[in-house]
Amino acid sequence: MLNLKHIAVSSFNENIAYIHRDCTAYKVDDVQTLTKVEIHGGVRPIYAFLQVVDDAKIVKPDELGLNSEAFNQINLPEGANISLSLAPAAPSLASIKRKVAGNILSAGEYASIVNDIVSHRYSNMDIASFLVASGSFMTAPEVLALTEALIGEDVMRWDNEGIVVDFHCFGGVPGNKTDIIITAIIAAYGLPMPKTAARSLTSCAGVADTFAVLANVDIDEDKLKALVKENRAAIVDYNALPIAEGSKIVSTVERHLGLLQLQHLAASILAIKLAAGVTHLVLDIPVGPSSRIKSTNEAMRLRKLVEYVGDMLSLEIDAVITDGSEPIGNGIGAVLEARDIMKVLRNKEDAPQDLLEKSLFLAGRVLEFDPKLRGGQGYAVAKEILTSGRALEALNKIIYSQGKAPQPQLGHLTRDIVATQSGVVESIDNARINRIGVLAGASQYPGAGLDLMKKVGDQVEQGETLYRIHSVNSTDFAFANSVVDGNTGYEINSKGTY
């Protein structure tokens, strides 16, 4: 037996166990490669990768140290007696090999893979192998099977609610925080909307990051249910909820690897919504040459796929293909996006019109899930709720119920990026703008990002500001400046006339 010790190290979803080279209970002389062990003593065994330590100040020969992820899972106090043994290979790894060979996997195989991932029997390397293998191709039934597996056992129940709605965007368009405006409109109307949102994965700011500028988003399941009952809606970080754990782990590895496979993304999104108890979902599929989905044909295939999965899992889906050719709104980054959102809700004259109109259009689609509304009435109802101030009132109630957040400052390091010639803005490269914003620090600091002064179709004079970079950190600021000098992300047609 060994004594448990907490080693305060976070390893990003990897369970790590540390033993001394002179361990009294485990012979380590033959350990030459990465070894997985099974640790006993808690309610259930946990799995971890073994690291050998020579310094007794870290772990003594009679101790076993666990990093923070593993220590939280075993749920025992320091000093508790535990034992370890070599862990057999995860049974589902054979299915990964079959997928690498080009085979179609069964629903049972996907369930086993996800179960092993959630049980931490997979390393991040194993998960990456699964993502790469399945990324080459997945049939529609395989996407359905993966979705079912990712839902997990913990599904939220909404008693006495016949319809539970939500909205999600497939992303790839900077700004574009329609979600928060839509939630305010739906809450004011009265449909229940437990808005599960994510932190930034590959963008300047996720919906949870932007709303965290306004309110606390780290809400547990009981609090979420109470908030939706009280205000008809809430906006929360889904990582704080005990749902779709497999999806969280897989998404983290995808982010680290920079992988993006639309079938995986679709399965993850639908699994989270189903686990949150959503019955009716509007999906925004933006299409643009520099967006995540490049063509209408690709968007149509994605729409058919999610509709198929929704039909099979009793989730009513309205998948809407929208224009994703340029950023939506003027702000890129949490503070700047929150500013745009509040301008729209306050009916300010300088509110971004593209953000306003897209929010009304999509909110209308969500409202039309209500059988009381006829098709086509949703937009008019959404507009009345917004212009009357009811949406702002509803969002303020949500903010104060969840807990108003301290206001972060906008980044003080700034640079105006100007047009090098006169003409008309012909296009804006979404991917480039997102990269510049990320390098400016927007994915780390809410006050960092880009403030767009010009959009597609606008006339510009040479030397006129296209956008302003905001950074909090001088290193980030230098990175963003070095990249923007090579390519601003704007294409200006000098033949454009006034």
C-alpha positions, 0 to 999 in steps of 0.5 A: 500500500502507498500513501496518497499525495496531491501534486498540484500540477494540471496536465490538461485532461491527462491523469498522471501518477508519480512514484519514487524510483525506490518505491516500496510497493512497485518495481520501476526498474523495468519501466522504459516507456509510457506506462498506464496504471490502475489505482485502487482505493477509491469508490472506483479505480482510476487510470493514470500515466506513470511518472518516475521521480528521483526527488523525495521532496516531490514523493517519498518511496512510500507515497503515490502522487496524483496530479490535480485531475487524478486527485479530484477523480479519486476523491480521497484525502491525502494520506489515504491508503491506495494501491496500483497495478499495471492497467490493461490496454483500453478495450476499444483501442482495437476499434480505433485500429479498425477505423484507421484501416477504413472500417465503419464502426458500430454504435457499440464501438463508439459507445465503448470508445467514449466510455474509455475516454470518459474513464480516462483510459485514453491518453490525449495521444489516443484521443488524437488517434481517434480524431484523426482516424474518424476524421477521414470519413464518417457515415451518417449512422456513425455520426448518430452513434457518436452523438448518442455516446457523447450525450452520456448518462446525465441528461437534464430534465425540465418538468412541465416544459413541453418545449425547451429551446436553444440556439447554436452557431457553427462558428467561423465568423468573428463577432457574431454574438447573436446568441445573447441577443436571441436569448434575451428576446426568447426570455422576454417572450417566455419560452424556456431557454437554457443557453449552454455556451462555450469558452473560446476554442479557436476564436477570439471569444466564445459566447461564454467569454462574452457573456462573462463580461456581463454576468457570472456564467459558472452556474451549476445544474440546480442553479440553472434550473432555478434561473430558467424557471425564474427568468425563462432563460440563462446563459451558462458555461457548459463546462460547469455542468455535469453533462456530455463529459466526453464531448468536453474532453474530445473538444479540448484535444481538438483545440490543442491539435488545431483539428476541426472536423465538421462531423465531430463538431456536429456530434458534439454540439447536438450531444451537449444540447440533448444532454441539457434537455433541449427539445427544439434547436435552431442551428446557424450555418454561416457560409463564406470563403474564409469561414469554417464552412466554405460553400453552400453545397457543404452547408447543405450536406451539414444541414441534412446530417444534423437533421438526420441525427435530430430526427433519430434522437427526437430533437427538432432542428431548424438548420439555417444557412446564413451569410458568413462572408465577413465579421458580424458586428464591429467588435471582435473580442469579449468586451467589444462584443458585449458593447455591441450587444448592449447597443443593440438591446438599448436600440442605439442608433450606432448599433451594428445593423448586421448584428441587429438584423441577423439576431432578429431573423434567428430569434424569429426562427426560434420563436416559431417553434411555438405552435401559437405563432404562424410561420413568418410571424417570428421576425415581427414578434422578435422586433417588437420585443427588442424595440419595446425594451422588453429584451433589454429588461429580460437580459438585465434580469438574467444578468442580476440573477446570475450575478453581475460581473466586474467590468474588465477594461478595454486593452490600453495598447492600441494601433489603428490599421489604415487603408493603404489606398482609396476605394471600396472594401471588397472583402474581409478575410474572417480567418485572418481577422480572427488570427490577428485578434487571437494574437492580440490576446483576445482569447486570453484577455476579455479587453483585447481584440479588434474594433472594426470601423469599416465593413464590406461595401464601405468607401474608404480614403487612403489613411482612413482607419479600417480597424483598431487593435486593442491589447492588454499585454505588450508581447501580444501587441507585438505579435499582432502588429508583426502579423498585420503588417504582412496582411491586414485581412482587408481587400480594397478595390481601388476602382471603387468610386463615390 
